[in-house]
Amino acid sequence: MEKKTKAIGLFSGGLDSIVSARLVMEQGIDVELVHFTTVFFNGAVDSKGMPLTVIDLTGEFFDVLKSPVYGYGTAINPCIDCKIFMLRKAGEYMRKKKASFVFTGEVLGQRPFSQRREAMKIIERDSGLNGYLLRPLSAKLFPPTIAEEKGLIDRNKLMSMSGRSRKPQMALAKRFGVENYPASAGGCVLAEKEFEKRLGDLMKYKPGFDAGDIELLKHGRHFRMSPEVKLVVGRNNGENYKIVSLKKGTDLMLHAQEPLGPVSMLRGKADEAVFDEAVSIVARYALGKDGAGQARIKCFGGDVEKYVTAMPCKESLAISRRI
Ligand code: SF4
């Protein structure tokens, strides 16, 4: 029996990924999808029944994030370097699985930064996939890949989509009977402005950060109290629980009891002055913006368990410390 051609699809979970995989499968090719996650982009994805492998690359991705060769996008998103990295990993996976090529759901000109023709060429070259990277939705707008030249896949059945409109992809989804798909892939916090500030602060004051530090950036209000110390104050019950779950050994938790207020975390070794400021900020959020009086705060963590009372800080202090 003739051996089937095998291809690896870099899968984001969005509509483009789904229909590009279906286009390749339609030609009788054995498709395996691979979805790379990191702590920055890790939503669940639905491969619509197609074989999918999920691989977490958080640790290796930190190096890409810290010094991207091609810089950042509108926030702290190193999109070109990120795509090069993901494709390099997909290439390794392709070789491991003895597949013939890698494909993606990229569409020429769909994104201003990383899907310009020039950028897409650079991404292909630097990922080491020259000739082995197929973009089924825009294939006819690029030179033929090795798989097309060898006749492993029929170029005539591939697409020539470009630009931001998603209508052609939606028409393809209809043709394939694919329903209930996300319009685009799940969010990446690196493209968010608020996250950019928080991550910038972390990279400056704790360059050896870990995944737990990053996860914490997604929750609560953050305050830079000193170069070594930061305070995180929950904004709602969900965040309170999340902040508690991210506590590490030396973190001190500050929980306003009277009145009942947010759960907060003090990370880093705080001297008395920093501690006093921190509890005054916690009191400010327990009592409200114009609140008066004092808050009673439970402090616990490690071998510490004590109660303190604190007056709310001035609004200007909270603002000046806010990241
Ligand atoms: S938005 Fe995030 S996941 Fe997407 S390419 Fe850019 S850095 Fe990578």
Residues whose N, C-alpha, C, O or C-beta is under 5 A from the ligand:
A	BS01	SF4	F41 N77 P78 C79 C82 K83 C188 L190 A191
